[in-house]
């Protein structure tokens, strides 16, 4: 008879068994949570009239949560957006077939992009054009001198804040005879996309400044030795981002700023990476990978639709007319609502961003994947931030974090970074509280990671005690991340107060211990999963 002991089992096999056991132990409670969420949501529809929940246009027997204006606008506009996308790609390929010219492509992008902007914003597109042209001439005049990036930052931040504060500018302010233009109905006010336009303006102007001043160190050879894609003679997206663009000019600037697939929602792509792909289309997505990506998008889209038809927690938390329902929740019901609100936010943004990313991919332009990991697959703030709105994160690192001193001054410059992130999203107290709340949570994480990453503690990092400590810390940090993101993107500070008051009792304490236990096991699985990724050669620095 063979005696199987852990010592005789191959180490890697045991690691995988360990990983899947941890997944099972945290998945079972989540399945019960999903069941209870469905039952709770059904009961609430019988007990209350939930404002924002209406009869579904997709199913006669179901209701749907259409309270979120952003998601509702996307779903209503999806047929038109799809038609515009097909028309854009068809015309682009027809012109490319007639005459393979980069200049012709830039002219096409500019004309189609401005027409697309007029369709969405009406006459207001003039303000965006004026800002782009102004920045172009400022860049041509002052790029290369010390302090130029600061001029660009101050000017564009001031424009963005003023546009947001006044809800756009009036034509009548400049000439009374143009007041009729202020009354033209529009699909979306121009200042709503001005924050995305600002990212492109900073990218173009600063990339040009670095080119003429030769401030970027050439790391191509070092990158090629490490990058699996570049070793196969495929130019990867990161390589393109770090390369100097060869084409700069007003036509390039307008084409980049108004590039239709990435205009309304992103994902944001740096100018260097964009112009590189105009010259040489992306090579990382072949036909098979593209089909798989579209299928994954379709599955997530169907899950989002199921969520909207069956779980109504987002509108209960976000609509003030439903606050009495939230106030009546038990501690366990608050936990259910909090988890699935965040899951809904992740699904919403994943669907929107991937739709526009797929549109750009059909045109040969690859942008960063904004949601690199599932919302439930994050155990620390740095990893979460790297994988949530990832394109924006990469932009921040390149144009703000590194110029402020990078990792050497991380404890200090994260306050400026997250302060900007909050202002960039919206001029509200909730988002400012979210931004600086994230800083408060990140600071201890940075210090603890720095302490335990020392070579002196290498032996301790291999012990069970270290793994146990990391799992507990991961569970605590997931709770903190849930609170921070609910404040910033869901029910705000007032909703957080209701949630905490509901949990500050004996029942709430025992419930939080159970939740922390499940989250800690989940964190342990994530650590093991990251190790498995490393063994497979996946080098994505998402923690």
C-alpha atoms as one frame of an Amber mdcrd trajectory, in Angstrom:
protein
   0.000   0.000   0.000   1.322   3.375  -1.020   1.344   6.106   1.577   0.896
   9.513   0.055   2.286  12.355   2.095   2.707  16.013   1.271   6.454  15.533
   1.296   6.235  12.965  -1.517   3.963  15.029  -3.739   5.705  17.114  -6.321
   6.010  20.689  -5.050   4.368  22.287  -8.102   1.440  19.856  -8.052   0.862
  20.626  -4.377   0.971  24.346  -5.146  -1.772  23.920  -7.758  -3.898  21.726
  -5.459  -3.426  24.312  -2.718  -4.508  27.087  -5.112  -7.690  25.340  -6.251
  -8.638  24.411  -2.683  -8.342  28.064  -1.695 -10.496  29.039  -4.693 -13.183
  26.523  -3.722 -13.217  27.705  -0.100 -13.843  31.335  -1.097 -16.109  30.578
  -4.099 -18.742  28.643  -2.129 -19.638  31.631   0.117 -19.768  33.887  -2.971
 -22.264  31.507  -4.635 -24.459  31.674  -1.520 -24.054  35.456  -1.622 -25.288
  35.515  -5.234 -28.292  33.357  -4.338 -29.177  35.585  -1.375 -28.694  38.716
  -3.507 -31.157  37.425  -6.101 -33.754  36.520  -3.440 -33.297  39.866  -1.652
 -33.696  41.833  -4.873 -36.873  39.889  -5.760 -38.332  40.534  -2.308 -37.530
  44.250  -2.496 -39.499  44.643  -5.738 -42.606  43.253  -3.986 -42.076  45.262
  -0.800 -41.088  48.659  -2.254 -41.514  50.771  -5.334 -37.884  51.162  -6.427
 -37.324  54.424  -8.308 -35.277  53.776 -11.459 -36.516  50.212 -11.976 -38.872
  50.065 -14.979 -40.339  47.521 -17.386 -37.621  46.012 -19.527 -37.558  46.805
 -23.259 -35.760  43.476 -23.764 -38.103  41.153 -21.811 -41.830  41.655 -21.248
 -41.844  39.661 -17.997 -38.893  41.407 -16.334 -38.017  44.788 -14.872 -34.669
  46.505 -15.449 -32.501  48.996 -13.560 -32.071  52.002 -15.871 -31.202  54.542
 -13.185 -27.583  55.008 -14.301 -27.555  57.712 -16.982 -24.149  56.764 -18.370
 -25.007  53.102 -18.910 -28.514  53.890 -20.145 -27.135  56.324 -22.738 -24.624
  53.707 -23.919 -27.288  50.996 -24.323 -29.712  53.332 -26.112 -26.977  54.579
 -28.416 -25.423  51.161 -29.055 -27.211  50.510 -32.399 -26.175  53.936 -33.743
 -22.641  53.563 -32.365 -22.336  50.162 -34.033 -23.545  51.618 -37.341 -21.036
  54.503 -37.083 -18.248  52.042 -36.221 -19.031  49.827 -39.243 -19.247  52.868
 -41.527 -15.953  54.252 -40.151 -14.051  50.977 -40.645 -15.569  50.343 -44.102
 -14.664  53.817 -45.410 -11.211  53.626 -43.840 -10.427  50.298 -45.550 -11.880
  51.489 -48.854  -9.620  54.572 -48.835  -6.651  52.464 -47.722  -7.312  50.111
 -50.648  -7.400  53.044 -53.098  -4.292  54.768 -51.796  -2.086  53.504 -48.957
  -1.073  56.884 -47.549  -0.484  57.915 -43.937  -1.354  61.528 -44.763  -4.670
  60.410 -46.301  -5.391  58.397 -43.142  -4.739  61.457 -40.960  -7.006  63.611
 -43.143  -9.735  60.951 -42.954  -9.429  60.678 -39.155  -9.598  64.473 -38.817
 -12.643  64.958 -41.060 -14.580  61.967 -39.712 -13.569  62.838 -36.132 -14.716
  66.467 -36.338 -17.972  65.370 -38.024 -18.443  62.818 -35.231 -17.771  65.573
 -32.673 -20.341  67.870 -34.315 -22.899  65.034 -34.311 -22.376  64.531 -30.560
 -21.710  68.079 -29.289 -23.182  70.344 -31.944 -21.498  73.775 -32.179 -19.706
  73.179 -28.849 -17.025  71.208 -30.677 -15.547  74.631 -31.572 -14.295  75.056
 -27.989 -12.394  71.768 -28.138 -10.920  72.676 -31.529  -9.859  76.077 -30.210
  -8.098  74.439 -27.259  -6.274  71.974 -29.502  -5.136  74.672 -31.952  -4.012
  76.954 -29.099  -1.965  74.158 -27.539  -0.433  73.343 -30.912   0.947  76.856
 -31.404   2.085  77.125 -27.773   3.915  73.814 -28.211   5.579  74.868 -31.454
   6.751  78.080 -29.769   7.889  76.926 -26.322   8.569  73.163 -26.488  12.084
  72.277 -25.430  12.485  74.977 -22.778  12.608  74.161 -19.060   9.212  74.493
 -17.431   7.229  73.853 -20.624   5.321  70.835 -19.176   4.316  73.006 -16.198
   2.873  75.639 -18.565   0.854  72.950 -20.364  -0.376  71.438 -17.098  -1.470
  74.735 -15.542  -3.181  76.002 -18.693  -5.116  72.827 -19.445  -6.044  72.161
 -15.811  -7.449  75.697 -15.559  -9.444  75.211 -18.772 -10.787  71.840 -17.579
 -11.841  73.144 -14.146 -13.506  76.268 -15.589 -15.347  74.224 -18.228 -16.596
  71.809 -15.562 -17.527  74.581 -13.122 -19.547  76.565 -15.692 -20.896  73.425
 -17.427 -19.250  74.543 -20.633 -18.920  78.023 -22.099 -21.601  80.100 -23.812
 -21.170  81.508 -27.300 -23.115  84.560 -26.090 -20.251  85.376 -23.688 -18.045
  86.100 -26.691 -20.617  87.580 -29.082 -24.298  88.195 -28.314 -25.326  87.461
 -31.885 -24.243  83.831 -31.441 -26.580  83.116 -28.524 -28.744  80.894 -30.766
 -25.868  78.381 -30.863 -26.230  77.876 -27.110 -29.759  76.525 -27.621 -28.904
  73.861 -30.204 -29.904  70.426 -28.778 -26.953  68.045 -28.372 -26.445  64.382
 -27.489 -23.615  65.125 -25.047 -22.223  68.481 -23.915 -18.645  69.033 -25.082
 -17.260  69.631 -21.578 -18.182  66.043 -20.661 -15.396  64.720 -22.902 -13.026
  67.619 -22.236 -11.235  65.646 -19.501 -10.349  62.916 -22.029  -9.329  65.569
 -24.536  -7.041  67.097 -21.902  -5.190  63.776 -21.525  -4.547  63.719 -25.268
  -3.421  67.347 -25.304  -0.902  66.730 -22.509   0.301  63.544 -24.224   0.864
  65.207 -27.611   2.508  68.367 -26.259   4.762  66.660 -23.702   5.776  63.871
 -26.114   6.813  66.566 -28.584   8.678  68.459 -25.831  10.585  65.299 -24.853
  11.424  64.627 -28.493  12.904  68.075 -29.199  14.704  68.203 -25.838  15.747
  64.516 -26.045  14.614  63.904 -22.447  13.580  60.258 -22.888  16.325  57.669
 -22.371  16.474  55.027 -25.132  15.528  51.711 -23.471  14.610  49.821 -26.653
  17.360  47.211 -26.478  16.678  46.518 -22.801  12.948  46.218 -23.535  13.449
  43.845 -26.484  15.476  41.456 -24.334  12.638  41.176 -21.794   9.526  41.379
 -24.007   8.307  38.046 -25.416   6.342  39.767 -28.206   9.245  41.951 -29.354
  11.504  38.866 -29.452   9.166  37.526 -32.164   9.624  40.717 -34.240   6.219
  41.985 -33.118   6.158  45.641 -32.066   4.292  45.609 -28.739   2.221  48.465
 -27.334   4.695  49.314 -24.554   7.542  49.606 -27.079   5.422  52.020 -29.123
   4.611  54.120 -26.033   8.283  54.528 -25.155   9.373  55.388 -28.716   9.652
  58.932 -30.065   6.947  59.719 -32.608   8.326  60.942 -35.931   5.249  62.877
 -37.086   4.014  65.988 -35.305   1.789  68.700 -36.725  -1.663  70.257 -36.457
  -3.211  67.588 -38.711  -1.724  64.831 -36.517  -2.897  66.609 -33.353  -6.502
  66.995 -34.556  -6.645  63.436 -35.922  -5.324  62.059 -32.611  -7.616  64.171
 -30.405 -10.773  63.393 -32.416  -9.940  59.773 -33.305 -13.536  58.381 -33.297
 -13.139  54.918 -31.670 -11.402  56.316 -28.564 -13.014  59.769 -28.504 -16.005
  59.419 -26.167 -14.771  56.972 -23.512 -11.213  55.873 -24.295  -9.205  53.805
 -23.439  -6.641  56.615 -23.555  -3.650  55.980 -25.797  -0.465  58.078 -25.735
   0.326  60.072 -28.861   3.548  58.176 -29.573   1.742  54.818 -29.443  -1.153
  56.093 -31.571   0.881  57.639 -34.393   3.134  54.570 -34.423   0.094  52.384
 -35.156  -1.194  54.758 -37.824   2.137  54.177 -39.575   2.364  50.453 -38.722
  -0.928  48.820 -37.556  -0.937  46.734 -34.371   0.515  43.238 -34.625  -0.422
  41.667 -31.275  -4.044  40.751 -32.133  -4.344  38.162 -34.888  -7.713  36.882
 -36.149  -7.996  34.048 -33.591  -7.164  36.280 -30.640  -9.613  38.901 -31.922
 -12.462  36.368 -32.142 -11.742  35.152 -28.603 -11.705  38.735 -27.330 -15.063
  39.538 -28.963 -16.587  36.356 -27.495 -15.340  37.306 -24.017 -16.829  40.780
 -24.480 -20.175  39.245 -25.521 -20.288  37.022 -22.416 -19.559  39.957 -20.088
 -22.193  42.052 -21.881 -24.822  39.316 -21.344 -23.847  39.048 -17.659 -24.316
  42.824 -17.310 -27.787  42.611 -18.884 -28.703  39.766 -16.510 -27.470  41.861
 -13.584 -29.573  44.875 -14.645 -32.674  42.676 -14.883 -32.263  40.887 -11.554
 -30.157  42.863  -9.041 -31.317  46.406  -8.285 -28.797  47.457  -5.630 -27.088
  50.198  -7.707 -30.245  52.287  -8.043 -31.175  51.659  -4.386 -27.812  53.065
  -3.280 -27.392  55.852  -5.851 -30.904  57.301  -6.064 -31.761  59.503  -3.064
 -35.451  58.595  -3.445 -34.527  54.992  -2.562 -32.423  55.851   0.488 -35.183
  54.663   2.869 -34.727  51.147   1.421 -30.982  51.246   2.097 -31.626  52.495
   5.639 -33.775  49.419   6.344 -31.085  46.918   5.303 -29.687  44.467   7.850
 -25.866  44.214   8.188 -25.826  41.122   5.949 -27.958  42.866   3.321 -25.537
  45.819   3.383 -22.654  43.422   2.688 -24.595  41.921  -0.246 -25.434  45.344
  -1.679 -21.879  46.669  -1.306 -20.273  43.711  -3.075 -22.672  43.624  -6.010
 -22.649  47.403  -6.499 -18.892  47.196  -7.067 -19.374  44.184  -9.335 -21.917
  46.191 -11.351 -19.499  49.147 -11.662 -16.807  46.777 -12.944 -19.176  45.166
 -15.471 -20.427  48.536 -16.712 -17.013  50.031 -17.376 -15.641  46.776 -18.791
 -18.436  46.597 -21.375 -18.172  50.264 -22.383 -14.365  50.347 -22.627 -14.078
  47.028 -24.452 -16.665  48.042 -27.047 -14.596  51.074 -28.050 -11.335  49.119
 -27.789 -12.713  46.501 -30.218 -13.750  49.295 -32.601 -10.171  50.645 -32.562
  -8.689  47.148 -32.978 -10.679  46.676 -36.199  -8.902  49.810 -37.412  -5.483
  48.418 -36.492  -5.082  50.552 -33.349  -4.462  48.760 -30.047  -5.148  50.672
 -26.835  -4.431  49.420 -23.294  -6.889  46.975 -21.700  -8.564  49.128 -19.060
  -9.743  46.226 -16.901  -6.782  43.863 -16.721  -8.235  41.768 -13.913 -11.680
  40.956 -12.570 -12.772  43.243  -9.747 -12.730  40.274  -7.343  -9.116  39.438
  -8.224  -7.359  42.290  -6.387  -5.920  42.218  -2.871  -3.918  45.474  -2.623
  -4.353  49.093  -3.645  -1.367  49.265  -5.973  -2.474  46.157  -7.851  -6.091
  47.322  -7.977  -5.094  50.738  -9.306  -2.830  49.212 -11.964  -5.688  47.060
 -13.257  -8.691  49.399 -12.908  -8.771  52.082 -15.633  -5.340  50.847 -16.590
  -4.848  53.184 -19.559  -5.370  56.181 -17.285  -2.948  54.680 -14.772  -0.263
  54.298 -17.448  -0.881  57.878 -18.564  -0.532  59.129 -14.968   2.732  57.246
 -14.457   4.234  58.624 -17.678   3.130  62.264 -17.472   2.696  62.944 -13.732
   4.118  60.311 -11.373   7.581  59.961 -12.978   8.050  63.726 -13.627   7.249
  64.330  -9.926  10.082  62.020  -8.884   8.627  58.535  -9.351   9.066  55.798
  -6.759  11.791  57.729  -4.938   9.155  60.168  -3.632   6.111  57.868  -3.859
   4.854  58.619  -0.334   4.582  62.308  -1.250   3.671  62.457  -4.935   0.724
  60.035  -4.665  -1.180  62.902  -2.986  -0.753  65.060  -6.088  -1.595  62.126
  -8.375  -4.812  61.119  -6.605  -5.801  64.750  -6.059  -5.600  65.219  -9.833
  -7.485  61.954 -10.440 -10.345  63.164  -8.219 -10.535  66.585  -9.914 -10.249
  64.973 -13.339 -13.269  62.741 -12.694 -15.531  65.406 -11.213 -15.479  68.477
  -8.964 -17.218  66.776  -6.035 -16.414  66.231  -2.371 -17.112  62.488  -2.670
 -14.384  61.997  -5.276 -11.901  64.177  -3.396 -12.593  62.057  -0.306 -12.092
  58.956  -2.461  -8.796  60.235  -3.890  -7.179  61.186  -0.604  -8.752  58.188
   1.125  -6.894  56.009  -1.376  -3.673  57.833  -0.444  -4.221  57.125   3.254
  -4.679  53.435   2.498  -1.774  53.233   0.034   0.839  54.835   2.314   1.018
  52.006   4.888   0.964  49.464   2.051   3.966  51.142   0.392   5.927  51.266
   3.659   5.151  47.642   4.616   6.045  46.358   1.132   9.335  48.266   1.221
  10.153  46.779   4.636   9.436  43.143   3.699  11.032  43.353   0.237  14.456
  43.782   1.845  16.960  40.930   1.149  17.333  40.588   4.931  13.778  39.246
   5.132  13.989  36.840   2.194  13.933  33.781   4.489  10.859  35.064   6.347
   9.007  35.589   3.039   9.127  31.811   2.486   7.445  30.955   5.811   3.815
  30.074   6.536   3.632  32.995   8.991   4.391  35.442   6.170   1.720  33.882
   3.906  -0.821  33.990   6.743   0.005  37.621   7.498  -0.323  38.593   3.817
  -3.687  36.825   3.542  -5.104  38.689   6.563  -3.703  42.003   5.303  -5.220
  41.312   1.881  -8.639  40.668   3.445  -8.482  43.927   5.412  -7.377  45.881
   2.357 -10.200  44.484   0.227 -12.665  45.812   2.835 -10.966  49.220   2.723
 -11.003  49.249  -1.096 -14.715  48.435  -1.113 -15.426  51.370   1.196 -13.205
  53.809  -0.745 -14.728  52.945  -4.118 -18.309  52.997  -2.857 -17.695  56.517
  -1.535 -16.180  57.699  -4.813 -18.381  55.983  -7.376 -21.603  54.933  -5.670
 -23.503  56.098  -2.595 -21.002  58.679  -1.279 -20.073  59.622   2.280 -23.698
  59.619   3.475 -24.205  56.058   2.231 -20.970  54.949   3.898 -22.265  56.375
   7.174 -25.463  54.304   6.839 -23.396  51.203   6.087 -21.048  51.654   9.062
 -23.919  52.402  11.455 -25.582  49.172  10.338 -22.429  47.173  11.054 -21.514
  48.679  14.442 -23.310  46.131  16.610 -22.763  42.538  17.772 -24.413  41.018
  14.701 -22.375  43.266  12.420 -19.136  42.383  14.242 -19.638  38.622  13.810
 -20.616  39.185  10.183 -17.455  41.196   9.492 -15.325  38.424  11.028 -16.936
  35.935   8.623 -16.442  38.304   5.686 -12.816  38.938   6.620 -12.197  35.183
   6.831 -13.582  34.584   3.331 -11.681  37.567   1.902  -8.436  36.415   3.522
  -8.809  32.959   1.959  -9.542  34.708  -1.329  -6.394  36.818  -0.933  -4.372
  33.676  -0.307  -5.727  32.221  -3.553  -4.724  35.411  -5.392  -1.136  35.117
  -4.099  -0.978  31.508  -5.302  -2.540  32.468  -8.631   0.083  35.201  -9.161
   2.810  32.615  -8.482   1.197  30.329 -11.066   1.177  33.189 -13.599   4.880
  33.785 -12.963   5.646  30.102 -13.584   3.778  30.325 -16.903   5.865  33.337
 -17.936   3.099  35.923 -17.548   4.960  39.113 -16.675   2.043  41.493 -16.229
   2.870  43.698 -13.232  -0.621  43.728 -11.807   0.441  42.181  -8.455
